[in-house]
Amino acid sequence: MQRATATHLLFTYGTLQEQDIQLGVFSRALTGFEDELAQYVVSEKKVAGLYPTLQHTGNVKDNIKGQVYTLTHQELQKADEYEGEAYKRIQIELGSGRNAWVYISK
């Protein structure tokens, strides 16, 4: 039963920051906080030609600012469904030192 109440941090940099998308995916508007992901840039290559994805550069000067949201396990599964087969979820360390999930292209 612990898993049902567990929460997860999700770093977002794209459409999951939009309230209309949040309402459609999670049935609620999310409140979060700003954080950064170091050594990544938003790739010029977009998923399906439309949607942003991240590229790891290894360069300490590169970082992406985004929003971090706290999700339940069920909401994280809904985010997986929303992101679909083109993205995979990986765990990363943010500039704040917190660990969070983020979606990158497969």
C-alpha positions in Angstrom: 0.0 0.0 0.0 3.0 2.4 0.4 3.3 2.8 -3.3 -0.3 4.2 -3.6 0.6 7.1 -1.3 4.2 7.6 -2.6 4.9 10.8 -4.3 7.3 11.6 -7.1 9.0 14.7 -8.4 8.7 15.4 -12.1 10.8 18.0 -13.8 9.0 19.6 -16.8 10.1 21.8 -19.6 7.3 21.7 -22.1 3.6 21.0 -22.5 3.1 19.6 -19.0 3.6 23.1 -17.7 0.4 24.2 -19.5 -2.7 24.3 -17.2 -5.0 23.0 -19.9 -2.8 19.9 -20.4 -2.5 19.4 -16.6 -6.3 19.5 -16.3 -6.7 17.0 -19.1 -4.0 14.6 -17.8 -4.3 14.9 -14.0 -7.8 16.4 -13.6 -6.2 19.2 -11.6 -3.9 22.2 -12.0 -0.4 21.5 -10.6 1.6 23.8 -8.4 5.3 23.5 -8.5 8.6 25.2 -8.0 11.4 26.3 -10.3 14.6 24.3 -10.6 17.3 23.6 -13.2 18.7 20.6 -15.0 22.4 20.9 -15.6 24.4 19.7 -18.6 21.3 19.5 -20.8 19.8 21.7 -23.6 16.5 21.7 -25.4 17.3 19.8 -28.6 16.7 21.3 -32.0 15.3 17.9 -33.0 11.7 17.7 -31.9 9.6 14.6 -31.3 7.1 14.2 -34.2 8.5 17.5 -35.4 6.5 19.4 -32.7 7.4 18.5 -29.2 10.6 19.5 -27.3 13.0 17.0 -25.9 16.3 17.3 -24.1 19.8 16.5 -25.1 22.6 15.8 -22.7 25.7 17.8 -23.5 28.0 17.2 -20.5 28.8 20.9 -20.6 28.5 22.5 -17.1 27.5 25.8 -18.8 24.4 24.3 -20.2 21.2 24.1 -18.1 17.5 24.1 -18.5 15.1 26.0 -16.3 11.8 24.2 -15.6 9.0 23.5 -13.2 9.0 20.6 -10.7 5.7 19.1 -9.7 4.9 16.5 -7.0 2.8 13.7 -8.4 1.2 10.6 -6.9 2.2 7.2 -8.3 -1.1 7.1 -10.3 -0.5 10.6 -11.7 3.1 9.6 -12.8 1.5 6.7 -14.7 -0.9 9.1 -16.3 2.1 11.3 -17.3 3.7 8.2 -18.9 0.6 7.6 -20.9 0.5 11.2 -22.0 4.1 11.3 -23.1 3.6 8.0 -25.0 6.1 5.8 -26.8 8.3 8.6 -28.2 9.6 9.5 -24.7 11.2 7.6 -21.9 11.3 8.6 -18.2 14.7 8.8 -16.5 15.7 9.9 -13.0 18.1 12.9 -12.8 19.6 15.2 -10.1 18.4 18.8 -10.3 20.4 21.9 -9.5 18.7 22.0 -6.1 20.2 18.5 -5.3 16.7 16.9 -5.5 16.2 13.8 -7.6 13.3 13.9 -10.1 11.9 12.2 -13.1 12.2 13.8 -16.5 11.1 12.7 -20.0 13.6 12.5 -22.8 13.1 11.2 -26.4 13.8 7.5 -26.9 
